[in-house]
Amino acid sequence: MLRNNFFLLLVFFATPTFAQSDETFSNWVPNNWKLSDLEKGDLNRDGIDDVVLVIEERNPDNFKANNGSGPSILNLNPRRLIVLLGSQNGFKELIRRDALLPSEHVEDMGCLADPLANGGVAIERGNLTINLQDWRSCGSYGVVDEKFTFRLHGTRFQLIGYDRSESSRSTGERSEYSTNYLTGKIKISTGLNDFSNVKAKVTWKKRQSTGTFFLDDITLQCDSADPAQKNNWCQ
């Protein structure tokens, strides 16, 4: 009996804490939207946790029937990224981005898994990271993993790193590319294989573009073969 009363007492004191936390961040979740992800960490190195939110619209019109391979219903609802800086007085919005993060599904690409399912948005070592994956249950054995790393510089998040891995689920062959935007160098590792322990061939090259890129105005898609994007982050 005493043990049960102790358990109920813990629940009683714990419940308001969670309720207050949920209420705090619900201020940034509009009606007909949902909170998909919440990450905490110190982004401005002041010793106080900051918060990154990923929210998703729940518009019924954006759920589409899929007559091809993949799930029977495609969720095409847009996602929004919000960064909140914490202080002793609460949280203040620093940035919000629409049309940045991909939706769970893509129309006419039912075999494509949710690009945010394996990594997504995170705070790592005081940096904001966005991890995307191109993985398809049909039509391709290829897998592409991308990681964007942003560091807070003043009031803007500067792109400081981009890592890309291209691999085959059938052969295990894999290549890796790692760009450091602070040094302007790209490390290229080829000859890797997920099925065997082989040593990579490593080469280095210099970035063509010398531009500086920030989270508030970049897109996560870049075509290195497009001359119009010669000064983009992928060059």
N, C-alpha and C positions, 0 to 999 in steps of 0.2 A: 504493500500500500504506500509506504514511504517512497519507494522507488518511482511509482507511478506519479505521485504528487511532484516529485523532483523533476520528472520529465515534462509535466504540464507547466511547471514554473519556467523551465528553459524555453518552452515554446512561447509562453506569454511574453517574456522579455525579448525574445528574438524577433517576433513578428513585427513590432513597430519599426525596427531597424530596416528590415527588408522593404516594408511598405513605404517608408520615407525615401529610400533609395530609388525605388521604382517611380515614385511620384516626381522626384527631382528630374529624372531623365525623360519622363513622359511629356514634359514641357516642349521637347523637341520632336515629338512624334505626333504629327497632325492626325485628325480624324481620317479613318479609312487607310491608315498606314500602320505598319507594325515594326517593332524593333527586332532586327535580324541578328545583330551582333553588337557587343559592347566590350571594348578593350580598355584597360587601365594601365597607366605607366607615366613616368615623369618625362615629358617631352621638352620642357624648357629648363630642366635641371635646377629647379628651385626647391626640390625636396618634397613637393606636393604632387599627388597623382593627378594627371590629366586624363581625359576620356575621349575615345574615338567611338562614334556611333555609326552603324550602318542600318538605315531604315529602308523599308520597302513598301511601295504602294500596294493596296489590296483592292484594286479596281476590277470588278467582275468582267469587264469588257476586255481585259488583258489576259484572261485565261482562254486559250484557244484549243479547239479540238485538233488532235494530231492524227492524221490518217496514215502516216508512214511509220517508220521504225522509231523506237524510243517510247517515252511515256505517252499515255493516251491524251493527257492534257498538258499543254505547254504554258508555263507561267512567264509571261512577257512583261510583267510589271517592272517599272523602273526602280532603281535603287539610288539612295542619296548618302553621301559621306559627309559627316559632321565632326569637326574637331572642337572640343571644349577644353579650355585651360582652367585648371583648378586654382583656387586661392582660399584663404581663410574665410572669405565671404561667399564662397560658392563657386559656380562655374560660369564662365563667359565664353560665348561662341567666338572662335577665331576664324573658321573657314567652313563653308559648306559647298559641296560640289554635286550638281546633277549631271547626268549624261557623261559620267566618268566610269563608274563601275558597271560591268555587264549585268544584264538580267539573268535570272536562273536558267532560262532557256532562250533559244533563238529560233525564230520562225523558219521553216524549211530546213532546219538542222537538228532534227529531233534526237539524233544519236549523240549530240554534244552534251557532255555532263556539265553541271553547274561549274563555271570557271572559278568560283570562289570556294568550292567545297573542300578543296585540299590546300588549305593555307589561309586564303582570304586576307583580311586586314589585321595587322598586329602592331604591337609596340615592342621593338627589340633593341635593347641597349640604348634606350633613349631616342631611337629613331622610329619614324612611322614607315611601315612596310606594307606593300600591296602585292600579294602573291596570286597569280593567275595560272590556270592550267587548261590546256586544250587536250581533252581526253575523249575519245569517241568509242561508243560501244559497237559501232558498225561503220564500214566504209574506209577505215584507216587504222593501221597499227601504230602510227606515229603519235608521240606524246610530246608536247611542248610545255615546259614550265618556265614562268617568268617571275622575277622578283624585282620590284622597284623599291629603292630605299631613299627616304627623304629625311633631311635634318632641318630642324627649325633654325632659320637664319633671320634674326629680327622678328618680324611678324609673318614671314613667308616660309613655306617648306621647300627647300632647295633639293633637287634631285642630285644625289651624290653617288648612287650606284645602281647598276642594272645588270642582273644575272639572268642568263637564258640557257636552258638545257633542252636539247633535241635528241630524242631517243626512239627506238623501235621496239615494240613489244614482241615482235616476231624474231628478230635477230639479236636483240640486246645492244646493238651499236648505239653509242651515245657521244655527243659532242657538247662542250660547255663553253660559254662565252661570258666573260665578266668585265664590265666596264666601270672604271673609276673616274668619275667626272671631276674630281679634285686634282688628279694627276694627269688626266687626259689619256690614260693608257687602257688598252683592251688586252686581256689575257684570253687566249684561245687554246682549249684543250681538246684534242681529237684522238681517235683511236681507242676510246674507252668502250667497255662492254659490260653490261649489267649481269651477264651470265658467266663471266670469267674475270680473273684478276690480272688485268693487263695494264701496263704503264702507259700513261697518256703522253702524246707528243704535244709539247707546249710551245707556242709561239706568241709573240707580242706585236702589237701594232699601235700606231698613234691615231687618235680620233681625228676625223676630217673636220668636224665642226668644233668651234671653240665657244659656242654659246652656253649660257647658263639657263637652266630650266627650273620652273617652279610648279608646284602642285596646283596652284590656283588657275593656271592657264594652259597646261599641257593636256593632251589626250594620251591614252595608254596604247593607242594603235599608231604604228609608224611604218611606212613602206620605204625601205632603204633604196629601192630601185626607182623611186619616183623623184625625178629631178626637182620637182617643186618642194620636196622636203629635204633638200640638201643641207639645210641648217637645223634639222630637227634632232631630237635626242638620240635617234637610232643611228646617226652617222658618226 
